[in-house]
């Protein structure tokens, strides 16, 4: 890119113009063509907002399965103009691009080089199309990336509050609690002044560790940390043969309790307490207004959801066949969570200290194994993709290009059979299911390749500073300048 025009500001201008063009084209298509540009979900949002303006429940609109906050946010659709929400979603796309750029620069990438990665989101036609059609996924992307950015620069309490809001807005970001909690280790340190209660807890915790749970001075193993040498006082294998079974059991229990006490640091407890507090406060407030229907439609529905409509999920055909069998259908819906949550939890723990890759691979696997999967779900991990590409050893030519082509081809095969079902009235349910299996296998292959070819990068160094892993920083700026722009962020 030429340095005369290759700036982040110009990239944002180009991304904004792209969305304006799509918004105007959408208005024309809605007015002149049979097939509408506006997503059906946007019509649901708008109808729910109309109920709110009348003092009614947004759940009066059938199929509204979201927090009332979204309907309240879109009430200007009724009072001002119909496409207000689309403009909000498109503008949020730009905010997401800004956060991506800031994270890349904070991790040492020169701004001009970061533009190529920013473009994967800002100039992505799929992202722009989904937002301008009226899908609200960009709002959630901003909350998730905003949480990671605030954690990165040690804005601890705002990060906790934003994470609680994200989980209230849509429940799936709760999966990020796993890597976030493991990230808050000794490298992260204690970024805030604790309340007096937490200082009392910390003193009690240290006393219990030293008085009752001491391991004799031996080092301990941490997730993503190399194991240190064993303690001189630790018993050898020959000693263990003569150790009574009762004593060995007590030592095992003591070791487990010690690891638990070491894990529950004040930072981790505060993160859980503050983010959960925000989530439950918002949930309680909405429950006081809308009652049980709020809990049922916003959260509980998604646990036992049975969606018989065709979608990318490998589970859809079984749910379609078992739709009229209430017990079998619900059981299948619950069983679908088992491999999904197991993989999400495992990857979240293993890659926790490389938080951006942990969140990306968690989301990718969550969407791949989800019992419902549509195109807008892809935005959940596309917003994280620019943050992990610099750490992959996959070359674009030819393996990278092959993975992209396979991903696109898998969707193309599926969409072909879906077109025959929706527009030509042909019974292609079985063919769609086979296409879903093919797409599922492609996604599993991509996930394996990304994991095997990922270069693990700690976010923080041993001194707690943000590691420059993507370059030597922005030319013309010294490290202290970037630190000053980010408050008390420490970078090396």
Steps between C-alpha positions, in 0.01 A plus 500: 500500500621848419573705808323805355153347530546183704374623835249358741281808457475445125424132558213595731371746240505227234325256737235763581437573130462127433231476766321813384484359146361171631245681719377705201493193278304314768236772503466471123482119501238497776285741299538341157577127522307202633799366693572752775843620605399554864553198723191346657665541841497876451126488446471306825714762682288781361170336592632440852605868521149600391354302790740676738386843376143396582596402853469130418744213528739447207420130532155573363685460169531130429859373453657795685767317703725785612547733795247785522800737485524436125135589443539812713811602305307472172193703602626782269407259217142595589542863606762615247561279198484130421872449424628659823608161636683413180697822529589414861618153402705635210658767721585233759688315224736799482543498878591130487760580232645772722535260794670242275747763384577616854568146623734425210696822557520438874656161425775661295367503143570817297177682414547476124556126513195460725278650227508175306360314797252776583367465145400139565224643714440853375496421127359149533188493277345223709534704820366816334209309345394338827506830692322708234230235464417568864675232703620604847811278525733799465376631837610178666833504314565848639423383854723192476795680341446795733530267798824350368643845423413635846652193664811547285552860613402414860173692517384227732161614629372633164607167343304305762192717450514472120542123521192477723305709249616278211382183675166666579464609139559147368596208719777342289784742603495328841742247344771768510488499880722190495806649323449841659516353850814301416655811343476691829810336643823632650601646160185713500553597863262710707392788274262667746478599862306226672213572738586448866308173500725364226813598691367307799433203273851524354662501845289202608576319175876545538488393863310179414743424217805545721360343817293207376559446127875548464664266250838517666637772273446313177396681187157454344376439149287762324298486182719599203803527728799261482522282811779596735737262672355278766534582864798355684268399779252326275494124556664271249322209337669258741379705799147500364496120506534509880261794553172385656200524270326735740793744496520490122129578478543792742791634295297476180207687656738761642655547156160549340395750766829685455449533124146625559622761747776606262250533215244712686702820511337835584511603132315190389240526774443868425465429127239235568318707761484826302411347162244267661364793698440702183343201326265417787412865561391545138323163502319581825392840370361351179331220695323755720354659189427202275487203737540136405462558126827695506694206649326248276554679169839656568684214671311177569373469143855465368582210734221271377460662160379274218534671163352290221586756235798422280828660604873427481501293819583131473221438755214661307372189314473292818313787666276526195412130518445507878311830506165337586657275764526729805718273714739385226526851357588662832742221586680545168514874557668446838739231371621739230650714778732224627774499229455872446555605860778244556703635207430862589608452862814303408626750242416790729724359772786381278538826304392739777826697522472568125157648562416610146566159347320335792187707436522448124534121509235477772256695283589309184435167670188631674348605167614182320345268760195716577158348445400807301739675262423783258716743306489774762658263752817514292541861609560376853845372399573713192543803730777310683672367187723807434641469852627143455618493137842657579570204729429226246767325298253410224607659172226655291634323196395226480368354824330820617331547165390135502341537846314815394383340176380189685309712754332700222431188292338327796259791535440508125400132490264550792346818354436325169280235663339764725406700188330194349305454823398862561442633148428191289303306760705182465545264794876526550514461880721190484733665247524808721594277792776334296624848403493595870717197582746599227514857634544365854797285392654800321467711813656227716791479255545878516494495882765227513724684251470826693589332830792300359643803317447757774803663660411533868558857618466612860307824525705612799866452580641385833506861621133551412567715194312458172730307268578640155459185297393644164791735435699784652209737540384806311790679323559843650363408842704381793357250740428759767289700252271204437486427870395859568223477242366190677515620858695271729564232238848352518648389169829350389 
